[in-house]
Amino acid sequence: MYRIGQGYDVHQLREGLPMWLCGVQISSPTGFVAHSDGDVAIHALCDALLGALALGDIGHLFPDTSDEFAGIDSKILLARVVKLVREHGWDLGNADITIALQAPKIAPYITDMRECLASVMGVDPSVVSVKATTTERLGFVGRKEGCEVWAVVLLERH
């Protein structure tokens, strides 16, 4: 009746690149180094969804060696993963995402992030949680070298 999936992703920060989180562009002098648009939160969410059904991971489905996915909008990847989950007979019960980023502060974007993810997945925003934290200036996140994201999902059989 239920499946739980957990996803994790990390991306390096670099000046002059765009920063996308949960499908929302964040105003920042730095952005994520990546083959796609670098939306580390959507990547972790995709891995959680895929992991719940033992369908591999985002790198398996959308390899960073493929020109097809170069610079791709991660919302497209999420939509494809959700379609695959539904084709296997499952629906999203809820998703919980934690973003560790020292700067910039992303609290002002969280409502938009939840609404964007919910729209892409075809669910109500009330089942999508996005939380932000810093690492109190510890580690690579604290040194503003990167961002890490954890995502957990509950899937329900339909």
C-alpha positions in Angstrom: 0.0 0.0 0.0 2.9 2.4 0.8 6.5 3.0 -0.3 9.0 5.4 1.2 11.9 6.9 -0.8 14.8 9.0 0.2 16.9 11.1 -2.1 20.1 13.2 -1.7 22.0 15.5 -4.0 24.7 18.0 -3.8 26.0 20.7 -6.3 28.9 23.0 -6.2 28.3 26.7 -6.3 30.1 29.0 -8.8 29.8 32.7 -9.5 27.9 33.8 -12.6 25.7 30.8 -12.9 21.9 30.8 -12.4 20.5 29.3 -9.2 17.4 27.2 -9.5 15.8 25.5 -6.5 12.5 23.6 -6.6 11.8 25.1 -10.1 12.2 28.7 -8.9 15.0 31.0 -9.9 16.7 32.4 -6.8 18.4 35.9 -6.9 22.0 35.1 -6.2 25.5 35.9 -7.5 26.3 32.2 -7.5 24.5 29.2 -9.0 25.0 25.5 -9.4 27.6 23.7 -11.5 25.7 21.0 -13.4 25.0 19.3 -16.7 21.3 20.3 -16.4 20.0 23.5 -14.9 21.4 22.3 -11.6 18.2 22.3 -9.6 19.7 20.2 -6.8 16.3 20.1 -4.9 14.4 18.6 -7.8 17.3 16.1 -8.4 17.0 14.9 -4.8 13.2 14.7 -5.1 13.5 12.6 -8.3 15.9 10.3 -6.6 13.4 9.9 -3.7 10.6 9.1 -6.0 12.6 6.6 -8.0 14.1 5.1 -4.9 10.7 4.4 -3.4 10.0 2.0 -6.3 13.6 0.7 -6.8 13.7 2.3 -10.3 17.3 3.4 -10.1 18.3 7.1 -9.8 18.2 10.3 -11.8 21.7 9.7 -13.2 20.6 6.3 -14.6 17.4 7.7 -16.3 18.9 11.1 -17.4 22.7 10.6 -17.7 25.0 13.6 -17.6 26.9 12.2 -20.5 23.9 12.7 -22.8 23.6 15.9 -24.9 19.8 15.5 -24.7 19.9 16.6 -21.0 22.5 19.4 -21.3 21.0 22.5 -19.7 17.5 20.8 -19.4 15.0 22.4 -17.1 14.8 20.0 -14.1 11.0 20.4 -14.0 10.9 18.4 -17.2 12.9 15.6 -15.5 10.5 15.7 -12.5 7.4 15.5 -14.7 8.9 12.4 -16.4 9.7 10.8 -13.1 6.2 11.4 -11.8 4.7 10.0 -15.0 6.8 6.9 -14.5 5.7 6.6 -10.8 2.1 6.8 -11.9 2.6 4.3 -14.7 3.8 1.8 -12.0 0.5 2.3 -10.1 1.6 4.8 -7.4 0.7 8.4 -6.3 2.5 10.9 -4.2 1.2 10.9 -0.6 3.6 13.6 0.5 7.1 15.0 0.0 9.5 16.6 2.5 12.5 18.4 1.2 15.3 20.0 3.3 17.8 22.4 1.6 21.1 23.2 3.3 22.5 26.4 1.9 24.5 29.0 3.7 23.5 31.9 1.4 21.4 33.3 -0.1 18.5 33.0 2.3 15.7 31.2 0.6 12.8 31.5 3.1 11.1 34.2 0.9 10.9 31.7 -2.0 9.5 28.7 -0.1 5.8 29.2 -0.9 6.6 29.6 -4.6 8.8 26.5 -4.4 6.1 24.4 -2.9 3.5 25.7 -5.5 5.9 25.0 -8.4 6.7 21.5 -7.3 3.0 20.7 -6.6 2.0 22.0 -10.0 4.6 19.9 -11.8 3.6 16.8 -9.9 -0.1 17.4 -10.2 -0.7 17.5 -6.4 -1.9 20.0 -3.8 0.8 22.2 -2.3 -0.3 21.0 1.1 1.5 17.7 0.5 4.8 19.3 -0.5 7.1 20.6 2.3 10.2 22.6 1.6 12.5 23.6 4.5 15.7 25.6 4.5 18.7 25.5 6.9 22.3 26.6 7.1 25.1 24.6 8.5 26.2 27.3 10.9 29.2 28.1 8.6 30.5 24.5 8.9 31.7 22.3 6.1 31.5 23.0 2.3 27.9 24.4 2.7 29.0 26.7 5.4 32.0 27.9 3.3 29.5 28.7 0.5 31.1 26.1 -1.8 27.9 24.1 -2.4 24.4 23.1 -1.5 23.0 19.8 -0.3 19.4 18.6 -0.3 17.6 15.7 1.2 14.1 14.6 0.1 11.8 12.0 1.5 8.6 10.8 -0.2 5.6 8.6 0.7 4.0 6.9 -2.2 0.5 5.3 -2.0 -0.8 2.6 -4.3 -3.7 3.8 -6.5 
